[in-house]
């Protein structure tokens, strides 16, 4: 079979004179373009590796409130303190019921819906370029698995206060890598409010040492090969030149920070809940010790002191042994009947006098813990003999939305990178809006939008914006529907609600009863 490319001769005939904006494309060239585009869209993330980096395996030390005070001092400028705090937070997420449930709730209910708004550019080629930019951005969102990225970024930013990322391109596809603190550091310099991120090359090499039981690497033969294939070119260059740090391209890097107080590192909101959590853990430990003490049965048998003699110089071992043996023999029976010897004065239980921790103290610490996490109880007393409680998560949702806003800025920066790499002007770059996490005000928003539109005669932009809908997108959709005559296509089906009937309602006009006819005529005249 001859696979050599055959030469083809074409004659191109123009119906009109071509100008500088005319692009000549042969059918053969167009076919190659379509084939390349199809292959690009089919599984274009194949063999895109990302690695999990080893965490330090130091055992958790017993920490106190005093240690928490030390960690709180200027934590946002000390990466070691941030890593220590995050280690403690992970411990409490796994152990504490409330902190663990809050994290689980955020992770399970992250809203992955988003809206892209493309600007309207008024040029001769604007529609074609706009369509191309839409296709590029939509493909990009699929490549980086944007919804899955949201599910990772938002819970991790909440629990650790930081989420560093890097947009890596390999071939024609993109992937977003996450680097843990320690491997990545925030530099002392920033551009337009965005910090430069650094990779600690020595720390990266240490954490990349993944070996099997025989001491061989599991995925790559050498660290050099792994860094070359899985990490940005600036990291590989720093590694080969034995530099201690690699400066990441600020166009491709990004970091979400929470509670950073205009300093280098973010701090998780869970940190403020650690002190009441530690107190609750102390209360629980105290009650457990008291419960064990109360579970022990201590029986005290007291003998008369006269058995020691007039001068109290006798040992009286025989009398004590006799009294003890009789008591133990009686105690073995299901129904204990014991008759003490004459020298037995008393037999009684000895119970510890310690009490459990006051429930009011427990509730106070629990309330502090919930407030720090952004949740609280709404007590609704309505005449019942009990108090019904609802949970308010408004403050927690505000924190989640603050994380989403930072992610939106990073994504828009990456959209510019994608368009720039494909030669499209940045004026076509869209903005992205991650739909807010709060759902409690949905009914209120619907009522307010109806009020603005129906009674206050507000603009479409105001009403649509309140509902989270971009008015420009709706405008383009309506123009397209009008051009394609959607109203003529989607005509209402004839039903009891859409069909008024061919004849008037009421009594038939051919009714031969003259009395009824006069009565109907009077009614019609009155109307």
C-alpha positions in Angstrom: 0.0 0.0 0.0 1.5 3.3 -1.0 1.3 5.7 1.9 3.3 8.5 0.2 1.5 11.9 0.0 0.3 12.4 -3.6 0.7 15.8 -5.2 -2.6 17.5 -6.0 -3.1 20.4 -8.3 -6.0 22.9 -7.5 -7.5 25.7 -9.5 -9.0 28.4 -7.2 -11.6 30.7 -8.8 -12.7 33.8 -6.9 -16.3 35.0 -7.4 -15.0 38.5 -6.3 -11.7 40.2 -5.9 -10.0 39.1 -2.7 -8.7 41.6 -0.2 -6.2 41.5 2.7 -8.7 39.8 5.0 -9.4 36.9 2.7 -8.0 33.5 3.9 -7.5 30.8 1.3 -8.0 27.3 2.7 -7.9 24.2 0.5 -10.1 21.2 1.3 -7.0 19.0 1.9 -5.6 21.5 4.4 -8.9 21.9 6.1 -9.2 18.2 6.4 -5.8 18.0 8.2 -6.9 20.8 10.6 -10.1 18.9 11.4 -8.2 15.7 12.0 -5.7 17.4 14.3 -8.5 19.1 16.3 -10.3 15.8 16.7 -7.1 14.0 17.9 -6.4 16.9 20.3 -9.9 16.7 21.8 -9.7 12.9 22.2 -8.0 12.0 25.6 -5.6 14.9 25.4 -4.6 14.4 29.1 -3.1 11.0 28.5 0.1 10.3 30.5 0.0 13.5 32.5 1.6 12.5 35.8 1.3 14.3 39.1 3.0 13.0 42.2 2.2 12.9 45.9 5.1 14.2 47.9 6.0 12.5 51.1 5.0 14.2 54.3 7.4 14.3 57.3 6.6 11.3 59.5 7.4 12.9 62.9 5.1 11.7 65.6 2.5 14.1 67.1 3.8 15.6 70.3 1.4 16.3 73.2 0.7 20.0 72.9 -0.8 22.4 75.4 -2.6 25.7 75.4 0.8 27.4 76.1 2.2 25.8 72.9 -0.9 27.1 71.0 -0.1 30.6 72.3 3.5 30.3 71.0 2.2 29.1 67.6 -0.2 32.0 67.3 2.6 34.6 67.6 3.4 35.9 64.1 2.4 32.5 62.5 1.7 34.0 59.1 5.4 34.8 58.6 6.8 31.4 59.8 6.4 28.4 57.5 7.4 26.0 60.3 4.7 27.3 62.6 2.1 26.9 59.8 3.2 23.3 59.1 3.0 22.5 62.8 -0.5 24.1 63.1 -1.7 22.2 60.0 -0.4 18.9 61.5 -2.4 19.6 64.7 -5.5 20.5 62.6 -5.3 17.3 60.6 -5.2 15.4 63.9 -8.3 17.1 65.2 -10.1 16.6 61.8 -9.6 12.9 62.2 -10.4 12.9 66.0 -12.8 15.7 66.9 -16.5 15.1 66.1 -17.4 18.7 65.3 -14.3 19.8 63.5 -14.3 16.6 61.5 -17.9 17.0 60.5 -17.4 20.6 59.5 -14.6 19.6 57.1 -16.6 16.7 55.8 -19.6 18.9 55.2 -17.5 21.4 53.2 -15.9 18.6 51.2 -19.3 17.0 50.5 -21.2 20.2 49.6 -18.7 22.2 47.5 -20.7 24.0 44.8 -18.9 23.1 41.6 -21.2 25.2 39.4 -19.7 28.1 37.6 -20.5 30.7 35.0 -18.3 32.1 32.2 -19.0 35.6 30.9 -17.3 36.5 27.6 -16.9 40.2 26.8 -18.6 41.6 23.7 -15.9 42.9 21.3 -17.1 45.1 18.4 -14.8 44.2 15.4 -15.3 42.6 12.0 -13.8 39.3 13.1 -15.1 39.4 16.7 -17.7 36.6 16.3 -15.2 34.1 14.9 -12.5 34.9 17.4 -15.1 34.9 20.2 -16.3 31.4 19.2 -12.7 30.2 19.1 -11.9 31.7 22.5 -15.0 30.0 23.9 -13.9 26.7 22.6 -10.4 27.1 23.9 -11.6 28.0 27.4 -14.1 25.2 27.5 -11.5 22.7 26.5 -9.1 24.1 29.0 -11.6 23.7 31.8 -12.1 20.1 30.8 -8.4 19.4 30.7 -7.7 20.7 34.2 -10.9 19.0 35.4 -12.1 22.3 36.9 -14.9 20.8 39.0 -12.6 18.4 40.7 -10.1 21.2 41.2 -12.8 23.1 43.1 -13.5 20.1 45.3 -9.8 20.0 46.2 -9.0 23.7 46.6 -11.9 24.9 48.8 -11.7 22.2 51.6 -7.9 22.2 51.6 -7.7 26.0 51.8 -10.2 26.0 54.7 -8.3 23.3 56.6 -4.7 24.4 55.9 -5.1 28.1 55.1 -3.0 27.8 51.9 -3.3 26.0 48.6 -0.3 26.6 46.2 -0.9 25.6 42.5 1.0 25.7 39.3 -0.4 25.4 35.7 1.8 23.1 33.8 1.6 22.6 30.1 2.9 19.4 28.4 2.3 19.2 24.6 -1.1 20.7 23.9 -2.7 19.9 27.2 -2.7 21.5 30.7 -2.6 20.2 34.2 -2.8 21.9 37.6 -0.2 20.7 40.2 -0.4 21.1 43.9 2.8 21.5 46.0 2.7 21.3 49.8 4.2 23.9 52.0 7.9 23.2 52.7 8.4 22.1 49.1 7.0 25.4 48.0 7.6 28.7 49.8 6.3 32.3 49.4 9.0 34.7 48.5 9.5 38.2 49.9 8.6 39.8 46.6 5.3 40.2 44.8 4.0 41.8 41.6 0.6 43.7 41.6 -0.2 42.1 44.9 0.6 38.6 43.8 3.5 36.8 45.4 6.3 35.0 43.7 6.5 31.3 44.7 9.7 29.4 45.2 10.4 25.7 45.1 12.9 24.3 47.7 14.8 22.0 45.4 16.5 20.0 48.2 13.3 19.5 50.0 11.7 18.3 46.7 14.4 15.8 46.1 14.0 14.4 49.7 10.3 13.9 49.3 10.6 12.4 45.9 12.4 9.3 47.2 9.7 6.7 46.6 11.1 3.2 46.6 9.7 -0.3 46.8 10.8 -3.1 49.2 13.8 -3.9 47.0 15.0 -0.3 47.1 14.1 0.4 43.5 12.1 3.4 42.2 8.5 2.5 41.5 7.7 4.8 38.5 10.9 6.4 37.3 14.5 5.2 37.1 16.0 8.4 38.5 14.9 11.6 40.2 16.3 13.5 37.3 13.9 11.7 34.9 10.9 12.3 37.3 11.6 16.0 37.7 12.1 16.4 33.9 8.8 14.7 33.1 6.5 15.9 36.0 7.7 19.4 36.9 8.0 22.8 35.2 11.1 23.6 33.2 12.2 26.2 35.8 12.4 23.5 38.5 14.3 21.1 36.3 16.7 23.9 35.3 17.4 24.7 39.0 17.8 21.0 39.8 20.4 20.5 37.0 22.3 23.6 38.0 22.2 22.6 41.7 20.4 25.7 42.7 18.7 25.7 46.2 15.6 27.4 44.9 13.6 27.6 41.7 11.5 30.7 41.0 8.2 29.7 39.5 6.7 31.7 36.5 4.2 34.0 38.2 1.8 33.7 35.2 1.4 30.0 35.8 1.6 29.9 39.6 -1.1 30.9 42.1 -1.9 30.5 45.8 -5.1 30.7 47.8 -4.5 32.2 51.2 -6.9 32.5 54.1 -6.4 34.9 57.1 -2.9 35.8 56.0 -3.2 39.4 57.5 -1.3 40.8 54.5 1.6 38.5 55.2 3.3 35.6 53.4 1.2 32.6 54.6 -2.4 31.9 55.3 -3.8 30.5 58.6 -6.6 28.1 58.8 -9.8 29.2 60.6 -9.8 25.9 62.5 -6.8 27.2 64.5 -9.0 29.4 66.7 -11.1 26.3 67.5 -8.2 24.3 68.8 -8.1 25.9 72.3 -11.8 25.0 73.2 -11.2 21.6 71.5 -8.2 21.0 73.8 -10.3 22.0 76.8 -13.1 19.6 75.7 -10.6 16.9 75.3 -9.3 17.5 78.9 -12.9 17.4 80.2 -13.5 14.1 78.5 -10.3 12.7 79.9 -11.2 13.8 83.4 -14.7 12.3 83.2 -13.2 9.0 81.9 -10.8 8.8 84.8 -13.6 9.6 87.3 -15.8 6.9 85.7 -13.0 4.3 86.0 -12.6 5.3 89.7 -16.3 5.0 90.4 -16.4 1.6 88.7 -14.0 0.1 91.2 -15.7 -1.4 94.2 -13.7 -0.8 97.4 -15.0 -2.7 100.6 -13.6 -1.6 103.9 -13.9 -3.9 106.9 -13.1 -2.1 110.2 -12.1 -4.1 113.4 -12.3 -3.0 117.0 -9.0 -1.6 118.2 -9.2 -3.6 121.4 -8.0 -6.7 119.6 -4.5 -5.1 119.8 -4.5 -5.5 123.6 -4.5 -3.1 126.5 -1.2 -1.6 125.4 -1.9 -1.9 121.6 1.2 -3.9 121.2 -0.3 -7.0 119.6 -0.3 -7.7 115.8 -3.7 -9.4 115.7 -2.9 -11.1 112.4 -5.1 -14.2 113.3 -8.2 -12.1 114.0 -7.7 -10.0 110.8 -7.2 -13.2 108.7 -10.3 -14.8 110.2 -12.5 -11.7 109.5 -11.2 -11.3 106.0 -11.7 -15.0 105.1 -15.3 -15.0 106.4 -16.2 -11.8 104.4 -14.7 -13.2 101.2 -16.5 -16.5 101.5 -19.8 -14.7 102.0 -19.1 -12.4 99.1 -18.8 -15.3 96.7 -22.5 -16.1 97.0 -25.1 -14.4 94.8 -27.0 -13.4 97.9 -24.5 -12.2 100.5 -25.3 -13.1 104.1 -22.4 -12.1 106.4 -22.3 -12.4 110.2 -19.2 -10.6 111.5 -17.2 -11.8 114.4 -17.5 -9.8 117.7 -14.3 -7.8 117.0 -15.7 -6.6 113.6 -16.8 -3.0 114.0 -18.1 -2.1 110.5 -18.2 -3.1 106.8 -18.9 -0.5 104.2 -18.3 0.7 100.6 -15.7 3.4 99.9 -16.8 5.5 96.9 -14.7 8.3 95.4 -16.2 11.7 96.0 -15.1 13.3 92.7 -17.8 14.6 90.4 -18.0 14.8 86.6 -17.2 18.1 84.9 -20.0 20.7 85.1 -22.1 20.4 81.9 -22.2 24.3 81.7 -18.5 24.4 81.3 -18.7 21.8 78.5 -21.4 23.8 76.7 -19.4 27.0 77.1 -16.3 25.5 75.4 -18.5 23.8 72.8 -20.0 27.2 71.9 -16.6 28.8 71.6 -15.6 26.0 69.3 -18.6 26.4 67.1 -18.2 30.1 66.9 -14.6 29.7 65.8 -15.7 27.4 63.0 -18.4 29.8 61.8 -21.5 27.9 62.9 -23.9 28.6 65.7 -27.3 27.6 67.0 -30.5 29.6 66.3 -32.8 29.1 69.3 -36.4 29.3 68.3 -38.6 29.3 71.4 -42.3 29.3 70.4 -44.3 28.4 73.4 -43.2 24.7 73.6 -41.8 23.1 76.7 -38.5 22.6 74.8 -36.3 24.7 72.6 -36.0 23.8 69.0 -32.5 24.6 67.6 -31.5 25.2 64.0 -27.9 25.6 62.8 -26.7 28.8 61.2 -23.8 28.4 58.8 -23.8 31.9 57.4 -20.3 32.8 58.6 -18.9 29.5 57.4 -20.4 30.1 53.9 -18.8 33.6 53.8 -15.4 32.0 54.4 -16.0 29.5 51.6 -17.1 32.2 49.2 -13.9 34.2 50.1 -11.8 31.2 49.0 -13.8 30.9 45.8 -13.2 34.5 44.9 -9.4 34.0 45.1 -9.7 30.9 42.9 -11.6 32.9 40.3 -8.8 35.4 40.1 -6.2 32.6 39.5 -8.4 31.0 36.8 -8.9 34.3 35.0 -5.1 34.7 34.9 -4.7 31.2 33.5 -7.3 31.9 30.8 -5.2 34.8 29.7 -2.2 32.4 29.4 -4.3 30.0 27.3 -5.5 32.7 24.9 -2.0 34.3 24.7 -0.5 30.9 23.8 -3.1 30.6 20.9 -2.6 34.1 19.6 -6.0 35.5 20.7 -6.1 39.1 22.1 -6.7 39.3 25.8 -9.7 41.5 25.3 -11.6 38.2 24.6 -10.6 36.8 27.9 -13.7 35.8 29.9 -14.4 36.2 33.6 -15.5 33.3 35.8 -18.0 33.3 38.6 -18.2 30.3 41.0 -21.8 30.1 42.2 -22.0 31.1 45.9 -22.3 28.3 48.4 -25.2 29.8 50.4 -28.6 28.4 49.4 -30.6 29.8 52.3 -31.4 33.1 50.6 -32.6 31.6 47.3 -36.3 32.2 48.1 -35.5 35.7 49.2 -33.6 36.5 46.0 -36.5 35.3 43.9 -39.0 37.5 45.7 -36.6 40.5 45.5 -36.1 40.0 41.8 -39.8 39.9 41.2 -40.2 43.1 43.1 -37.5 44.9 41.2 -38.8 43.8 37.8 -42.6 44.0 38.2 -43.0 47.0 40.6 -39.8 49.0 40.6 -39.2 48.7 36.8 -35.5 47.9 37.3 -33.2 47.0 34.5 -32.6 43.5 33.1 -29.0 43.8 34.2 -30.0 44.5 37.8 -32.6 41.7 38.0 -30.4 39.1 36.2 -27.4 40.1 38.2 -29.3 39.5 41.4 -30.1 35.9 40.3 -26.5 35.3 39.2 -27.2 35.4 35.5 -25.1 37.4 33.1 -27.3 39.8 31.1 -24.9 39.9 28.1 -25.0 36.1 27.8 -28.8 36.2 27.9 -28.9 38.9 25.3 -26.8 36.9 22.8 -29.0 33.8 23.5 -32.2 35.7 22.8 -30.8 37.3 19.6 -29.9 33.8 18.4 -33.4 32.5 19.3 -35.1 35.3 17.5 -33.0 34.8 14.4 -33.8 31.1 14.3 -37.5 31.8 15.1 -37.7 29.7 18.2 -41.1 31.1 19.0 -42.5 29.7 15.7 -41.0 26.3 16.4 -42.0 26.0 20.1 -45.6 26.9 19.7 -47.9 25.9 22.6 -49.6 22.5 22.2 -53.4 22.5 22.2 -54.5 21.6 25.7 -57.4 22.6 28.0 -55.2 25.5 29.2 -54.2 26.8 25.8 -57.4 26.2 23.7 -60.4 28.5 24.3 -62.8 26.4 22.1 -64.9 27.3 19.0 -68.2 28.1 20.7 -69.1 30.4 23.5 -69.7 29.1 27.0 -73.0 28.8 28.8 -76.4 27.4 27.7 -76.7 26.5 24.0 -78.5 29.1 22.0 -80.9 26.6 20.5 -82.6 26.0 23.8 -86.4 26.0 23.1 -87.5 27.0 26.6 -88.8 30.6 26.2 -88.5 31.4 29.9 -84.8 30.4 29.9 -84.2 32.5 26.8 -85.7 35.6 28.4 -83.7 35.0 31.6 -80.4 34.7 29.6 -81.3 37.8 27.6 -81.8 39.8 30.8 -78.5 38.7 32.2 -76.7 39.7 29.0 -78.3 43.1 29.0 -77.2 43.7 32.6 -73.6 42.8 31.8 
